[in-house]
Each structure stands twice: as C-alpha cells, then as structure tokens.
Amino acid sequence: MIKGAGILLILALSATLGFDAARRLRTNTRQLDRLLQLLNALKGELAFRHTPLAVAFSSLGERFFLPLFERIGEEIAAGSCPRDAFRTVVHQELSEPEVYSALSDLFGSIGSGDLMAELNRIDYAVSRISVSYEETRKKEERYAGMCRSFGILGGLLLALIFV
Amino acid sequence: MKGLQQEVFVFFHPEVQQLLRQLSPDGIEEIRLRVGRPLVVHTADRLYTYRNFIPSMEQIQEILQKMSGHSYYAFVDEICKGFFTVPGGHRVGVAGTPVLEGGRIINMKHITSLNVRIAREVKDCALPLLPYLPANLLILSPPGFGKTTVLRDLARLAGGSLKVGLIDERGEVCAAANGEPQFDIGKMTDTLHLCPKSIGAEILLRGASPQIIMMDELSSQDIPTVRSIFSAGVKVVATAHGDHAADTLRRLEMSHCFDYAVILGRHRIKEVISL
C-alpha cells in the first residue's frame, strides 16, 4: 500500500516537473507572440489614430495581457520619457537578451520623431523580436514534448529502481 | 481643470517652475522661450524678463518633448501649422525652420521658440450675447483680447437650450484631453476636435442637425464653408481677427452674411453692431 503510494508520488512529482518545463517553454513563445501582436497594434495606433504613447501603451498592455506595457504607459503619462519609463519598469534583463536589447533600443528612441520614423523604429524592433520568436517557437516544438515524456519516463524509471 | 502648476509649469526646468510660482497664476497670459534669449512672461499688466534663465536648443527640445507627451508624431500636423495645444487648452506656438516638400510644410526642424498662451474659462462673460441667439454673429478683436474665451462661454450658454455644433479646429475652445473636453461647453454642444472647418461643417450638418455652428478664427479660406452653412439654414457664430467690423467683413468678403458684429475690448464686450 505504502509502496504503491510512493510510486504514485514519484510519478506525479516527476511528471509535474516535466510538464512545468514544457509550460515554461510554451509561455515564452506565447509572451513573444503577444509582444509581436502588441507592436503591430502599436503601429496601427500610431499610423491611423496618432495616439500618444502613454495612452497607446496603457490600452495595448491591457488588451494583450502584458502589464509591463501598462506600467510603462503610466510612467510616460506621469511625465517620464519612454527610455526612463522602460528602465524604471524593466529592472532586470528579460529571459531573451535579444528581446530586451530590441525593446531597450526601441524605448530609447521612440516618441521623438515623425510618424514615418516611429513606424520604422517599430518595424525594426518587430524584425529583431521575430527572430527570437522563431527560435523560441522551434525550441518549444523540439523540447516541450521531450520534457513531458522525460518527466513521465524518468518517474517510471525512478519508481522501478526504488521497487 | 487642474491648476497651471500641473498643466503648464510641469513642462519647464525646476528653476523656471520656481520663477513662475512666484507670479499669480491668474495673471499669467503668455510664457515665451527663445533659444539664447531670456525667458519672458506676459501678465495682464506687466512683462517679466528673467535674464537668469536663457534656454538652449536642447532645453527647448526637451520641453517640446514633454509638452507632446513624448509623442512628437501625434502633433506634427499641428506643429506644421505653427502651434499645438496641450491638455488644459493652452496653445503652444512654435517657430523654427520649416521643412518643405512641394511647397507644403511637412515638419519643423530647429525649433527655436515656444510661446505658451494660457487658456482661461471665464464663465458668463458671453451672457450679454445670449439674447441675440440664434443669429449669425461675428466676434472680432485683435489677438489676445479673449475671442476664444467668449466663444467658449457662448457655446456653454447657448448649448443649454439650443443644439450647437462646435468645430474646434485648433483644440483651444473645448481643450479636449484624450477626446474629453476639459472646459464646460454646454449640455447640447457637439464638438469636432482638431477638425478642419470645411470637413467639420459637412459632418455636423449631416449628422448633428445643429441650430448653430460655432467656429474659431475665421479666415478668407473658410468663406465657402461658411456660405455652405448659411445655405443649409443654420446660423454661424465665428471669431476673426480685426477691430473694425466693416473692414474685416470686406477682407473676408462676407459683407452681407452676418447679422451682428461683436467688437471685443480687452477681455470684455465693447459693442454689438447690427449689420
């Protein structure tokens, strides 16, 4: 009875670890996907509505479930420049250094030029983040299933060893 | 409405904010910054020159960025016309080097001057004009005498009982921030914010069935628009630069269009002339 419970516990634990690793990979891909959607929507806000950055970031952050951008919008509305707002909100580097670098460059210059300049800046950031997105998506495709399988099989192996 | 401190002073260098705080906020009419020249503040009765604050090009640029909410692109069209409006309805005039393309200004580089004109709401200042409505009124005065203030109050008063359409081409009359008017412009007043008069008149006539259409700063380019409103049987209340009714109407080629000309003195209605 106790042995059975132990086996189940080992299996549950290792499977959870495997599924959690897979979930983290999936979350990264989804976050980057949302970020790209947000930046494309930002282009629309700027091009067709001339929405000021504070309003655009706040509303798009809420729409795309990226609270980081909502906070950046609030900081800009309070009088910070986009670069300072980004530095205040993003204290440490994001999990993807290339994404951090692209966003840092974007926030370092956005808001100071005319519409064409702003749209080009966003396009450049989108192209850089797209590369990271593709890599993350491939990583998820390659490793997410593997993590789940390893979790279950590793648990089985451990259970067999202990039995 | 917030105070001048939050609406205007906040854009300036702390040193300038300190200088401005020493003046009575009700008295300030204009704040002028020019590259390499001292800060000048105009009040109703005095001109203050602060020689210990001489802005550099970078400081002007920084102030401009703050005023635009770090969204310069959102104001380029207005800046190309020589001014933009900040929340609170305060108009910021800009001067610099226009960038031309095909004879049209597409941007402004090397901005060297900023002139902040403080907007004020003076309730009931247009009360003497209310009995004349609905009628075609032309409000005349030289710049800085309070035409926009009178028009705003007239929209508020008339909008209490008449259907009023307001074309706020420069964004000064209702001072909308993110689309929401910051001044009281009347219960039944429909506003088109930052909309050219020619387009705005068409939209209002089709969609809002107004009894009166109000517009600020009429120029000779707006004559066809005003005539189209008259021909639709709708009254027009407009402001224009000038201090002599006959001369201004002749300049605008609108001698027989308006019923009354309202001549303003400094922040008061001087006379109403039947045309």
Interface residues (C-beta under 8 A of the other chain):
Chain A: L46 H50 T51 P52 L53 A54 V55 I76 A77 G79 C81 P82 I110 G111 S112 G113 D114 L115 A117 E118
Chain B: V10 Q65 K66 S68 G69 H70 S71 Y72 Y73 A74 V76 D77 N107 N178
